[in-house]
Amino acid sequence: MARISAAPDNALPQDLIPLYQKFTKDYGDFTNQARVVAHAPDAFRHLYGLIDAWRDHGLLEKRLVEIAVLTSSRVNECAYCVGHHGAALVDLGVTPETVDGILDDALPGLDKRERLVRDYARLVTERAWGIPDRVFLDLKSHFSDQQIVELTIRIGLCILFNKLNQALLLDIEDSVRSEIADKDLHVREEPRSV
């Protein structure tokens, strides 16, 4: 059970209801997270608003974004995000074995660009202060500066959500649990308290 109660239905200003609908129905079932973030309407507006804007105008392919987000979530062992984004990657044609082994060195199913995104996401998550210059040379051979900035912000935003989910003990929605099971994905749940 989450450490913070779900915000009441009237917690969000009316202008945020369409955004709430997107993150509880249209983009998948992020209801448990959305109901907690709703306690902070400005954060809801800007965090979810940024993600929503990128869905329409982002510079990166969805599969690359999901690889980056899943990688950061696996490094941080965020079951909530691993479940959601692992299932999304399967829908985008990545095998469950690749999703489960996203951190493995000998990983089948990803092309060179996808591996580069995976490796970059892992570096940003584990040690952003020590990324070798050669990584950026590789990134610049595949992506524009604008895409690299967007990718880096998306990874950072994912890390923020990982920590929010873990600190507040957000549960994976039942609909997503069913999807994880149907897709034969392995999600390691975090300890509930210490």
DADAGI-V930834 format. One record per backbone hydrogen bond with DSSP energy under -0.5 kcal/mol. CO is the residue of the C=O (numbers start at 1). NH is the residue of the N-H. If there is no record, write none. Layout:
CO_NH / CO_NH
This chain:
8_11 / 13_16 / 14_17 / 16_20 / 17_21 / 18_22 / 19_23 / 20_24 / 21_24 / 21_25 / 21_26 / 22_27 / 23_30 / 25_28 / 28_30 / 30_34 / 31_35 / 32_36 / 33_36 / 33_37 / 34_38 / 35_7 / 36_39 / 37_40 / 40_43 / 40_44 / 41_45 / 42_46 / 43_47 / 43_48 / 44_48 / 44_49 / 45_49 / 46_50 / 47_51 / 48_52 / 49_53 / 50_54 / 51_55 / 52_56 / 53_57 / 54_58 / 61_65 / 62_66 / 63_67 / 64_68 / 65_69 / 66_70 / 67_71 / 68_72 / 69_73 / 70_74 / 71_75 / 72_76 / 73_78 / 74_77 / 77_79 / 78_82 / 79_83 / 80_84 / 81_85 / 82_86 / 83_87 / 84_88 / 85_89 / 86_90 / 87_91 / 88_92 / 89_94 / 90_93 / 95_99 / 96_100 / 97_101 / 99_102 / 101_104 / 105_107 / 106_108 / 107_110 / 111_115 / 112_116 / 113_117 / 114_118 / 115_119 / 116_120 / 117_121 / 118_122 / 119_123 / 120_124 / 121_125 / 122_126 / 123_127 / 124_128 / 127_130 / 128_131 / 132_135 / 132_136 / 133_136 / 133_137 / 134_138 / 135_139 / 136_140 / 137_141 / 138_141 / 139_142 / 139_143 / 144_148 / 145_149 / 146_150 / 147_151 / 148_152 / 149_153 / 150_154 / 151_155 / 152_156 / 153_157 / 154_158 / 155_159 / 156_160 / 157_161 / 158_162 / 159_163 / 160_164 / 161_165 / 162_166 / 163_167 / 164_168 / 165_170 / 166_169 / 168_3 / 168_4 / 173_177 / 174_178 / 175_179 / 176_180 / 177_181 / 178_182 / 179_183 / 180_185 / 181_184 / 185_187 / 186_188 / 187_189
